[in-house]
Amino acid sequence: MANKNTTSSKLRAALNTLIFPIISIIIAMFIAVFFVMWAEGENFFTATVTLFQAIWEGSFGTSFSIIETLVFVTPLLFTGLANAVAFKTGLFNIGVEGQFIMGIFAAAAVGLIPGIPAFIHVPLVLISGMLIGALWAAIPGFLKAKVGTNEVINTIMMNFIAMFFVNYMIMGPLNAPGKATTPLIQDSAKLWRFLGETNRVNVGLFIGLLLVALVYILLWKTTIGYELRAVGLNPHAAEYGGISIKKNIILAMAISGAIAGLGGAVHVAGIQYQAIQLFGFTGFGFDGIAVALLGKSHPVGVLLSAILFGALNSSSLNLQLANIPKDIVYLIQAIIIIFVAADYIYKWIGEKRKKEAMING
Amino acid sequence: MQKVVEMKGITKVFPGVKANDDVNFELLKGEIHVLLGENGAGKTTLMNILYGLYQPDAGEIYVNGQKVNIKSPGDAIKLGIGMVHQHFMLVHNFTVAENIVLGSEPKKGIKIDMQKAIKDTKELADRYGFKIDPNAVIEDITVGQQQKVEILKALYRGADILILDEPTAVLTPQEIEELGVILKNLVKEGKSIILITHKLKEVMAMSDRVTIVRRGKVIDTVYTKDTNIDELAEMMVGRKVNLVVQKDEAKPGKVVLKVENISALDHRKLPALKGVNLEVRAGEIVGIAGVDGNGQTELIEVITGLRKPTEGRVYINDKDVTGKTPRDIIEAGVGHIPEDRHKRGLVLKYSLYENAVLGNHYKLPFAKGIMMNYNKIKEYARKLIDEFDVRTPNEEVFASALSGGNQQKFIAAREINKDPELIIAAQPTRGIDVGAIEYIHKRLVEERDKGRAILLVSLELDEILALSDRIAVIYDGQIVDILDAKSATEHELGILMAGGTLKKQA
């Protein structure tokens, strides 16, 4: 009996968490259809068909588009997970973008070192990305823990420092003559493109999938995760239970940054093979925020929402071919975020009302 | 007699809770009517409806025979209803007179007529026998006086019907007596009073009639003179209760906790503890009596490592633990039932089994290296639930799903099962039902008899008197006296709690 109750209540809980993201995706698609109707002057039915056909063909319709979708999914896995770890500890690491950029830089630099066998060089590139990402995130973490400065502001500032520092390195010490990039990394530093050199998808995808499992284990099966989540949910109780809030804030930022930095390194070692001058942020870090929010900061949720966002992004080219502005993709993403945010606010108000009832009972 | 308030069929539903279920309530002119019930029974909700803070989902309200629709406290005030909340709503750096006229200031042109405000305050205070200085600043006066300001504020706005929510919670025994006199004076002047409380002794001393509320429903309305404490307790709880704690003589052993000359600041960086000395021995319960906000919270935080002292030492079993981390202190053998179970005691959005190991989650058998062993943890949680009779469907639910009493039993179970040498129980029975209170009291005495040292902090004097072997009275950040519980009286404690001294016999 008891067991049956727990499984059914677990199912209901899972359904409850899924219902809002799913509804918001459906509504977002629906609204997008109206914009297509408006842009194309078509009726509802044909607009729906046009839009979904374009999205489907651009993301999963052909083997090439599936491969490209996976290329888009990979970095979002890393940045989504990085944001999820921070969210679970009650932190908002907007600096995932900057940590990702620092990971790009580290991989592009370490990848240039000649004469190292691949089985050492590849791990070295990835680890250097993780370390620099961890360091970059640990700085605002440390400042928050020690002097209480807001991590949101500091990580935003660190993003700009990262971008301009990396641009300086690309155009200065590490510049490939005559180009706005660094030289190509050594072959020994590249991640294996398992579907052949012309297909950009590479083992970075599997590193990301492995990380989904690892983050799940970290958060729910280890003492580290127990402490991180406790600090995120109720720092007062965590402190009472002998859990150091300061240590865990720094640790959460470092883990988050390491994942983001690894994502940047994978992007260089698997896709770009070099660091390219940035004229703005890559956007992967910011998309990661949305991915984590839609995925409820759960690794499996992050995986699913990374696939959704990756698919939308990779289909944007196809939309243009179908005469639909590619901004429709961002419109869909934005509407999803608004709904997810509304869900958080709704829950927050609900909590507050319940608390009132409890106090005034 | 004339009915001044009549509430018929009031129903109010909060998400997941039926706070009031078809409640009928009436108040006669010139009576003191107690609304009696346990925490969470729905007393305050009912009164918040009468005061316009909540709208009922069903039901009708009549004031002086007229059907009314009270949409806001403003409407209630216009009808002559005043409410004094449990937590006072005064501006701390304003004077008494300024607070009383706030919102309905006498004006001279566009300026506030302060002279008239002071004069009005004085007249009002004299008329009802309040001893209060209109020019005193709120933050300089005692809590008891602040309460008088709240009552005067309601009277100034022309209240004929006064609602007092748990008015005695923050008062010393002497102040409670004084409040009783004030209320009698008010009734003589033709006011009608509703008292919300869960304290039976005060019901008997102060009221004319009692309405008993249990789980959102009215059980009965009786004349105070026709009833007694035991009968009221039974109606309030729904079964016979044993209000006396059974315990034998304590057999104190070695000193487990020694606090030496501790000083500390509160969260506003003001001195909260000013040289506290205290010893607790194995096998005894030391109670700390005091009015809320005299340094109790800070003292516990210093002992448990949650707050750093500015001066002094804390020893546990002769080991200096001053300024150590909470984890070190837990490992030194301290179990802590915190005063605020929602803030400190539980991670509400953690399952019960995750909460079961809070504080020793990193130790064998719950964790090996960094990997947690959730099978062992769940087994342990089930053991706690069985042993302390925690009412829950299973160990997987969020801690927030439990009632206050069951949450508290669960925390007590966790802390006692850490096998500590010192148990700190801070307000262990605040806001929980009588059944759970009985159980926790019984367990604390049992743990004492097993040879654990117990430090009890409570704002309920009855609880201190019932459980303690020795009673330390805290006032303004200092332990002003330590009394033997066998000979201590409520009267003596009251004097000490208010900062007075006892003449000791030579």
Interface residues (C-beta under 8 A of the other chain):
Chain A: A2 N5 T6 S9 K10 K221 T222 T223 I224 Y226 E227 R229 A230 L233 N234 H236 A237 A238 E239 Y240 G241 G242 I243 S244 G350 R353 K354 E356 A357 M358 N360 G361
Chain B: F14 P15 G16 V17 A19 N39 G40 A41 G42 T44 T45 N48 T304 L306 T325 P326 R327 D328 I329 I330 H336 P338 K343 R344 G345 L346 V347 L348 K349 Y350 E354 L358 G359 H361 Y362 A367 I370 M371 M372 Y374 P393 N394 E396 V397
